[in-house]
Amino acid sequence: MTALKAEQQNDGARPPRTVEVIVNTKPVEVPEREVTGLEIKQAAIAQGVDIQLTFQLSVHHGGKYHVIGDTDTVRVHRHEDFLCVDKDDNS
């Protein structure tokens, strides 16, 4: 038995669960299934996605993108597609 397994059995805690989503075509691991828009952006920035916290986050659902606010909580799914762009981007 490894030290890690023994520690997990002793404290009863499960290892942290992550979910891989896609932000601006880049894979991003988020720490939980339910996260806020801000947490998704923070995770993306920490993992090298070229965005800023002030950018607008949207999720691709039903053939359209739906805006997610910083305080909105969303339940994420593996490989779910997010777009994060500057609010002033008119392209």
Phi, psi and omega in degrees: 000133179283162179298322180296314179298319179297318180296318180294321179291325182289318184264354177073003181276143175274155176295153180301139180259134177238158177232131178271122175243174179244125177239117181052047178071007181251136176290137180223129176270125175251149191285341185216170175283330178248115183223162176271164175303319179298318180296324177296314179296318179298317179296319180297315179298315181298334182257018170092007177284132186278077177224173175235159181298336181280352181291157179270129181259137177225153177246139179275118182210128178063034178081003180226163173260133180243128183294139175241121178284163181301325182263358178288132176264131179234148174266114185268154179235151181308129178065020175297142188261121178242149176237132181228113185226160176300132181301334181269004180284115181260013183279000000 
